Amino acid sequence: MLRDRFERFYELMRQPKESKQIASTAFAATADAFLDWVKTNRAEDTYEWYRLAIQLTESIDSHLKCRYCPPVAKWLPSLKAVFGFV
């Protein structure tokens, strides 16, 4: 039984990967939207922590792109429904 699972695993690993076309979005735009949300929904200290972390990240590489950054306004409210917080 275990051997069958390993064989299946290696069979799947040998298959070519499907390439998906994913649009790049500027990290800064997504980060700004996230910070706006944090500012209105979280404590001042939380906002400041994220602001400094994002600022440091952007100072290292100002041309960062998100390979998958859906609009923040769409996915943040869903966290409450799924996890019971936001």
Secondary structure as a PSIPRED ss2 file (coil, helix, strand):
# PSIPRED VFORMAT (PSIPRED V4.0)

   1 M C   1.000  0.000  0.000
   2 L H   0.000  1.000  0.000
   3 R H   0.000  1.000  0.000
   4 D H   0.000  1.000  0.000
   5 R H   0.000  1.000  0.000
   6 F H   0.000  1.000  0.000
   7 E H   0.000  1.000  0.000
   8 R H   0.000  1.000  0.000
   9 F H   0.000  1.000  0.000
  10 Y H   0.000  1.000  0.000
  11 E H   0.000  1.000  0.000
  12 L H   0.000  1.000  0.000
  13 M H   0.000  1.000  0.000
  14 R H   0.000  1.000  0.000
  15 Q C   1.000  0.000  0.000
  16 P C   1.000  0.000  0.000
  17 K C   1.000  0.000  0.000
  18 E C   1.000  0.000  0.000
  19 S C   1.000  0.000  0.000
  20 K C   1.000  0.000  0.000
  21 Q C   1.000  0.000  0.000
  22 I C   1.000  0.000  0.000
  23 A C   1.000  0.000  0.000
  24 S C   1.000  0.000  0.000
  25 T E   0.000  0.000  1.000
  26 A E   0.000  0.000  1.000
  27 F H   0.000  1.000  0.000
  28 A H   0.000  1.000  0.000
  29 A H   0.000  1.000  0.000
  30 T H   0.000  1.000  0.000
  31 A H   0.000  1.000  0.000
  32 D H   0.000  1.000  0.000
  33 A H   0.000  1.000  0.000
  34 F H   0.000  1.000  0.000
  35 L H   0.000  1.000  0.000
  36 D H   0.000  1.000  0.000
  37 W H   0.000  1.000  0.000
  38 V H   0.000  1.000  0.000
  39 K H   0.000  1.000  0.000
  40 T H   0.000  1.000  0.000
  41 N H   0.000  1.000  0.000
  42 R C   1.000  0.000  0.000
  43 A C   1.000  0.000  0.000
  44 E H   0.000  1.000  0.000
  45 D H   0.000  1.000  0.000
  46 T H   0.000  1.000  0.000
  47 Y H   0.000  1.000  0.000
  48 E H   0.000  1.000  0.000
  49 W H   0.000  1.000  0.000
  50 Y H   0.000  1.000  0.000
  51 R H   0.000  1.000  0.000
  52 L H   0.000  1.000  0.000
  53 A H   0.000  1.000  0.000
  54 I H   0.000  1.000  0.000
  55 Q H   0.000  1.000  0.000
  56 L H   0.000  1.000  0.000
  57 T H   0.000  1.000  0.000
  58 E H   0.000  1.000  0.000
  59 S H   0.000  1.000  0.000
  60 I H   0.000  1.000  0.000
  61 D C   1.000  0.000  0.000
  62 S C   1.000  0.000  0.000
  63 H C   1.000  0.000  0.000
  64 L C   1.000  0.000  0.000
  65 K E   0.000  0.000  1.000
  66 C E   0.000  0.000  1.000
  67 R C   1.000  0.000  0.000
  68 Y C   1.000  0.000  0.000
  69 C C   1.000  0.000  0.000
  70 P C   1.000  0.000  0.000
  71 P C   1.000  0.000  0.000
  72 V H   0.000  1.000  0.000
  73 A H   0.000  1.000  0.000
  74 K H   0.000  1.000  0.000
  75 W H   0.000  1.000  0.000
  76 L H   0.000  1.000  0.000
  77 P H   0.000  1.000  0.000
  78 S H   0.000  1.000  0.000
  79 L H   0.000  1.000  0.000
  80 K H   0.000  1.000  0.000
  81 A H   0.000  1.000  0.000
  82 V H   0.000  1.000  0.000
  83 F H   0.000  1.000  0.000
  84 G C   1.000  0.000  0.000
  85 F C   1.000  0.000  0.000
  86 V C   1.000  0.000  0.000
